[in-house]
Amino acid sequence: MNLHDWIDELCDALDVEIDLDEALVLDVAKDAAENVDRSAAPITAFLLGYAAARSQGAPDQVEELAAAASDLALRWDKSPDALEEEDEPEVDEEIELDDELESV
């Protein structure tokens, strides 16, 4: 039995009809597990599902909710300095040097 079969059977058992983007849910769960705590993954997936149900399961809204959950997980427990460094654009020093040499 594969994941798709499991989802189909679970939806039948729970009397749920939904077009599930399992990759999205798995990505959010992975972000929570890796950046917060392993046990945060199922809790995050459950809460994402609850929030999605409250928004009537609109795909665009579910994607926004998933992005918010992933963003929170990726920023979790980081210092303000680390978050600031992430927000700064990366500068390619090699390109800058090449530009300076061309203008000489």
ABEGO torsion letter per residue (X at the ends): XBAAAAAAAAAAAAGBBBBBBAAAAAAAAAAAAAAABAAAAAAAAAAAAAAAAAAGGBAAAAAAAAAAAAAAAAABGBBAAAAAAAABBBBBAAAAAAAAAAAX
